[in-house]
Amino acid sequence: MKIFITPNIKKYYKTYIDFLDHYWVNFFKKNNIEYVSLNSDIKNSQKLFNTFNDKKKLLILTGGSDVGKKSYESIIRDNLEKKLIKLALKKRIPILGICRGAQLFSKINGFDLIKVKKHMKTNHYVKFKKKFLNYKNKEKVNSFHTYAIKEKKKKNFEIIAKDYKNFVELYSYKKKNLFFMWHPERNKNYKELKSIIKFFYED
């Protein structure tokens, strides 16, 4: 499997930089996983995405700044990831969305994002609606977001876990695409993330 991962973008002095958190870099290195780090050049990233002929591919939408803002970095990233999502769905390439990625995918599919408090740099419990991977019925997860996903019944979407206020924390799309509102890559033990990636390998 070839993994493609989107960059975070931020302002840096008088310019902007693309970067990939070392949580991801260390995880890939530790587990000998080949990956392609995409960049904010949309045409270049699309070309990279189409270059490799591996039978199995995975697109990872990483965390970062809020979705739908008018800042340069938000506009560039929204446009990049929307095009990659469209391409992945067309080619039936599974998607793993983390935090921002989960928010973006839900928003372009008609879900509402609600601004919330006490969800940034904290931990809280989520409750699973069914048995999934190695999770227990109730799990404590990290939280680094200012917007939450409001639950809505949609075709092909399944809500897997919600927080204490019934906001969506984990959902799937057509069973083969997973979207997490927390950051499994930021846990010191990569056991959780390894289990998630394995889900796509075994599909």
Secondary structure, DSSP 8 states (H G I E B T S, - for coil): -EEEE--EEEEETTEEEEE--HHHHHHHHHTT--EEE--S-HHHHHHHHHH---S-EEEEE---S-TT-SSHHHHHHHHHHHHHHHHHHHTT--EEEETHHHHHHHHHTT--EEE-SS-EEEEEEEEESS--TT--SEEEEEEE-SEEEE----TTEEEEEEETT-EEEEEEETTTEEEESS-GGGSSSTHHHHHHHHHHH--
